[in-house]
């Protein structure tokens, strides 16, 4: 077998093993669940901190988790509940947010045509964004009621893959175009953002066909992409003025390193320094896998911003 073919086979085997490990953990039920809207997907699961982060105790920093899965319906918040529990066991209070995702495609209709009418479409416009904005706006009141151990003044948003995109977007709502219904007047009250292998630059992600054209599907297909990208692409919504760190596996073949680097470059051009933690020999899924060393790195990055 030629060297390049052998390297590809080894990379594929590693990626498969990493994915299997990340999805091998049993789902962890939350301590409480609250609705932020009427749709069944408009809910947030809350995990109380299992131990104090410091000897003095007191309220715990709040970590908001936005799950990935290319904004597609088959991937819901349950697959990151072991990650949420991992963070709770590290002393954080955790809010695991669900949101509406793309459903089964319909041949010839809008973004469904992008998949040939087969399989789930990525995201729903504008519902996916409606939900993230509504969840973030509702969190302070819901936390006071359902997670009294949390300090919403020390809030860090994290998200994996497509959820990493949503985390970056949630921190940039004050930079949205003036006619955006999700726009807020001032930066969100966040200590920071830790985006994990995020789909952070739509132009680069589309060039690399990340998740089978998921960005284009999210924005409604070919016609919607150009008109809607200013409302959705984090790389166009800079500088946020909010501390931001990207954590990226260098061996990630799902959302390659180039996507995170493009966002960091765009931030630098906008006059903002964004942290970029690159992990050698790490692919896409160890970042949310409690059994992986990379997950401990993620927790440490969150702690650095939360405190």
N, C-alpha and C positions, 0 to 999 in steps of 0.2 A: 504494500500500500504506500503510495507516495506520501511524503512528509506532510503536505498540506491537507490531504485527505485524512490522514491519521490524526492531525490536530483538530480537524473539524469533528471527527467522530468522538474524540476525547471531550471536546467542549460540549457536544450534544449530550453525552453520557453524564457529564457533571451537571449540566443544567437540569436534566431529567431527575437526577438524584436530589438536587436542591429543591425542586418543586415537590417531589414526593415527600421529602422531609417536612416542608412547610405545611403541607396539607394533611399530614399524618396525625396531627394533634386533635384531640376531641374538642368540640366546641365548648366554650365556657359560658354558662348562663350569667346574665348581669344581676346586680343587686336590685336594680330598678329599671323600668322602662317608661318613658314619657313620650307623648305625641306633641309635635309642633305644628300639625296640620291634620286635615281630615283623611288624607290618602293613607292606605295601609303602610306605604313605604316612608311616610313622614314621621319617623320615630327616632329616638335616641336611647341607647342603652347606657346605663351608668354603672361604673365599677368603683367602689370605695377603696381607698388605699389600705393595703393589708398591713403596712407598718409605717411608722413615721420616718420621714427622710432625714430628720435631724433629732438629736437628743431632746431638744426643747419641745418637740411635738408641734402642736398648732395646726392650722389649716394647711392642706396639701396643695401644691400647684396643680392646675387643671390641664390635662392633655386632651385635646380634641382630636379624634382619629377619623380620617376619611379614607375609606377602603378603596382599593383599586379593582381591576377587572375590566379595563377598557370601556368603562361606563356601560357595560352590557348586562342585561338582566340576569343571566345565570350566576353572576358573581355578586353576592350580597355581603352584608356586614358579618355574617357568621364565620367567614373564613379568617377574619382578623380577630375574633374573640380570644384566641390564645395569646395573641400579641397584646391585646388590651389587658388581659389578666396578668401578663408578664410585667407590663408597666405598673399595674396596681400593686403587684408584689414588690416592686422597686420603690413604692411609697407615693406614687402619683395617684391623684383622682382622675378618672378617665371617662370621657364621653364619646361613645362610639356611634357615629351618625349614619343613619340610612338615608337614601335619597332615591328618587325615581331614575331608572336607567332605561336603556333602549330595549324594546320588546322584540318579538318575532317579526321579521321583515315581511312586507307584502309586495309581491312582484310588481315592479313598475311604478311604485309610489315613493317619491322623494328619496330620502337616503337609502331606502330599501333597495333601490336600483343599484346602489354601490356594491351590494353583496350578491347581486343576481337573484334576489328574492329568497336566498337560502341563509338560514342562521340568523342570530340576533344582530340588530343594528346597534351601533355604539351611541348611547345617550339619547336624550330627548330634548329637543329645543322648543320652548325655553325651560321646560320643567326641571331638568337637572340643575340648572343655575338658580331657578326659583327656590328650589329646596335647600341648597347650600346656603343661600343668603338668608332664608327664613330660619333655618336651624341656627345659624350664627347669631342672628338677632334675638332668638328666643332663649338662647343658652343661659344668660345670666339669671333670668327669673326661674328657669327650670332647675338650674343648679342649686339655687337657694332652697327650693322645695324638695328635690329628690336626691341631692348630693351635698348635704350641709358640711361634709368634711372638706370640701373644695374651696379654694380661694380663687374666684373668677378674675381677680386683679392680677393673678400670675398665670395667665393662660398662654399655652403654646399649642399651635395647630400643627399636626403632622398628618401625612398622607402618603400612600404608597402607589406609585405608578400613575394611573388616572386619578387616584386620590391625591397624589402629590401635586398634580395640576390644580385640583380643586383647592388644596391648601394654599398654594401660591395665589390663586385667583381670589380667595376669600380675604387675603391680606392686601389686595390691591383694589378693592371696590371703590375707594375714594379717588382712584385714577381712571375709572371707567368714563366713557364719553358722557357728556352732560345729559343726553336723552335716555341713558340706561336706567331701567327701573330698579336695578340692584345697587346703583351708586349711593354711597353715603358721603356725608359732608366732610368728615375728618377720618384719619386713619383708625382702623379698628383697634380696640384696646387690647393688644396682644403683646406678650413679652417676646414672641418670635415665632418663626416657622421653621420646621425641620421637614424638608421634602425628600422623600425616599425614592430614588430612581424615577423622578417625576417626568411626565410628558410636559416639559416646561417651555418648549419652543415649537410651535405648531409647524412652522415652515420647515425646520430641519426634520421634525418627526414625519412629515408628509414625504419628504425626499427619501427618507429611509423606510417608508411604508411601515411605520410602527403600528403593531397590532392590526395589520390588515386595513390600513386607511381609516383608523378609528377617528382621527381628528376631523377628517372631512365628513364622515358620517355624523359625528356629534353636531356639526354645524349645519346639517341639512343637505349634504351632498355638494356637488360641484357649484351649483348656483348660490347656495347659501354661504359657502366658505369665505369668499372674498368680502361679502357684505358684513358677515358676523364676526370675522376673526378679530377686529379691533375690540370687541366686547368680551372676548374669550381667551385670547392668547396671553399668558403671563409675561412673555418676553416683550410684549408691546406695552405693558403696564408697569413702567419703571420710571424713577426709583420709588419704592414704597415707603422708605423711611422706617421700616420694621426689620429688625434683625432676622436674617435668613441664612440657613445652612442647608446645603444639598448633600445628601449622602448617596453615593453611587458606587456600585460594584463595577470594577473595570472589565470583568468577564461577562457582563450583562449583555445577552443577545436579544432580549425582549425590548427593552428601552436602552439603546446603546449610550455609552458615555458621551458621545458627541452631542446628545440632546441637552444634557445638564451643562456641558461646557458652553454651548451656545447661549443658554440663559445667563450663565455667569459672565460671559463676554458682553452680552447686552446690558447687564446691570453695570458693569464697569464703564461702558460707554455713556451710561446715564449718570455716572458719578456715584455709584453705590457699590460698596464692597460686599459681595456675597460669599460666604464660606462654601468651599467645595471639598468634601472629604471623600477621597477616592480609596476604595478598598481593593487590594490586589487579590486575585484568584477568588473573587466573589461575584456571583451572578445576580439574578433579579430577586429571588425569593428569600435568601438568607436574612435580608433586612427586616423581615417580619416573622422570622422563624425563631421561637424562643430557644430552640436547641442549638442555634448557630452563634458563633462568636460575634458576628456582625450585628446581631440584635442588641447585644450589650453595648456596642459602640453607639448604636442609635439612641439607647436610653441615656448614655452619657452626654450625647449632643443635646438631647432634650433638657437634661438637668442643667447644663451650662447656660441655657437661655432662660429656663424657668426661675433660676435663682438670681 
